[in-house]
Amino acid sequence: MTDTSTPSAEETTAATAESTGTEETKKSESVTSDSDLFRQSEIAADYMEGLLDILDYDGDIDELVSGGRPMVEVVGGRLQALVGQRGATLEALQELTRLAIFRATGSPSRLLLDIGGYRATRRKELGAVARNAVEKVKEHGDTVRLEPMSAFERKCVHDVVNAISGVESESEGVEPNRRIIVRPAE
């Protein structure tokens, strides 16, 4: 026999509390712990070590967690080929390394891979580009469109622009031609 009665208010409240508890558990499970992030960086370091061995490149690999993200830094001589023109090879290697992490853990990763200090150097260069764009916007009041950039590069520029009052930035376009526009704040 099937019960077709409607649930009482007490039953509804209990069911809501149970589902809310389940949702909170799911949310807390989706937050990645530092040990999980470090495990991701270890997987990435192993992947990069295997790649360096195959290519017969020498490099020291450091794995760490910074800003809630797993990171791997590869340093050494003769690594420019792994960075490529404007970091294109580095971006591809980062995606392959993220796939290796996904394959090992079943979870997507926000791994940040740096080779030969490229990202740190590029971050400084992009800071200068952003400050120059801000100066032009403040001086002339016109919108400045920057060259197309990768997601990493755009984030670096947005961070600098957003720290300066009187201007704002936004991205426009579609990859690989996505660019930043800097304009006076509204």
N, C-alpha and C positions, 0 to 999 in steps of 0.2 A: 504494500500500500504506500502511495506517495503522499508526503505532507505538503499540502498546498496552502497552509496558513502563512500569514505574513509574520515576520519576526517582530518580537516585542522591542520596545525602546532599549531595554537592558541588553538584549541579544545584539542589537545593532551597535550599541556603544562598545560592547566587548569585541565584536568583530572588527570595528574600526580601530580599536586599540591594538589588536593583534596585527592588522595590516600595517599600521603605522610603525609598530615595532619591527616588523619585517622590512619595511622601507628603510628605517634607520640602520638596520643591520646591513642591508645592501649598500647604503651610502658609505658606511664605515669600511666595508670590504673594498669599495672602489678606491679609497684613499690608500696610496701606496706607502708602505713603511720605508724607513731609511735602509733597513736590512734588505728589503726587496729591491730598492733602487741600487744598492751596492752590488747585489747579485746580478742585476742587469749590466752594471758596468764591468763586472768580472766576465760575464759571457761575451760582452763586446770586446774586452781586452784579449780574450782567448781567440776570438774570431780574427781580430787584427793581427795578432801574433802569427796565426796560421797563414794569413795573407802575406805578411812580411817574409815568412819563411819560403813560401812559394815563389815570391818575386826576388828572393835573395837580397833583401834590403835589411840594413841594420837600423834598429830604432829602439829606444826605451819607451815602455808603455806604462802610463800611470792611470789608474782607475780611481775615481772619486765620486762623491755626491756633492753637488753644489746648487743651492737655490731650488731644492726639491727636484733636481734632475740628475740622472746618472750621466757621468762625463768620462770620456777617455781622451787622454792626450798622448800623442805619439811624437817623440822628439828624436832628432838625430840628423845626420847628413844625408844628402841624396834623396830627400823625400819630396822635392818639388813636383815630381811627376804624379805623386799621390794627391796633390792639391789641385793641379791643373790650372787652366786659364780661368782667372777670376773665381777660383774655388769650385768649379763645376765638377771635377773629379772627386773632390772632398765631399760635396753634397751627395753624389751618387754612392760613395762608400758609406756615408752616414746612413743612407736609406737601406743599403744592403746589410749593414750591421744591425739596424733596427729590425729587419726581417729575421736575422739570425736570433735575436733576442725573442721575437714573437714566436719563432719556431720552438725555442727551448722552454718558454714560459707559458705560451698561450695568451699573453697579454701584450697589447701595444706598448711601445716605449717612446719616451721623449728624449732619448739619448742625444747628447751633443758631443760630436766627434771633432777634435782639433788635431791637425797635423802640422808639425813644424812651427807652431805658434801663429799660424795663418789667421785664425779667428781673432786673436788678441790684437794683432797688427791691423787687421781690417777694421775692427771695432774703433780703433783710434782714428783711422783715416775717415771712416764714416761720421765720426763725431765732428771732425773738421768740416766735412761736406754739409752736415746738418747746420752747424753754426753759421757757415757761409750763407746758406739758404735763408736762415732766419734773419741775418743782417740785411740781405737784399729785400726781404719782405718788409722789414721794419723801415728801411730807408726809402723804398719806392712805393710801398703799399700794394704791390702787385703779387699775384700768386706765382710761385716758383714750382715748376715741374722738374723732378729729378729723373735721372736715367733709370731704366728698368733694373730691378734688384731682386735678389733671392729673398726668401722669407726671413732668414737670419739678418741680412743686411737691412731690410725694411724695419725690423724690430729695433735694431741699433739706432737708426735714424729717428724713429718714433719716440724712443726713450729720451733722446737728447732734446728733440723739439718740445715734447710734453713737459719737460722740466723748465722751460722758458715761458714766462708770461707774455701775453699779447699775440701769440701765434698758435696755430694748431696744424695738425697734419692728418692726412688720410691717404689710404692706398686706393688706386684705381686701376682698372684694366684686368686682363686675364694673363695668367702664367703662360709663357715665360716673359711677357712684356708688362708685368705688373709694376707700377711705379708709385712714388710718393708725391703728393701735392702738399706744399707748405703755403699757408695763407694767413692773413690777419685773423685773429680770433674774433668770433661774432659776439 
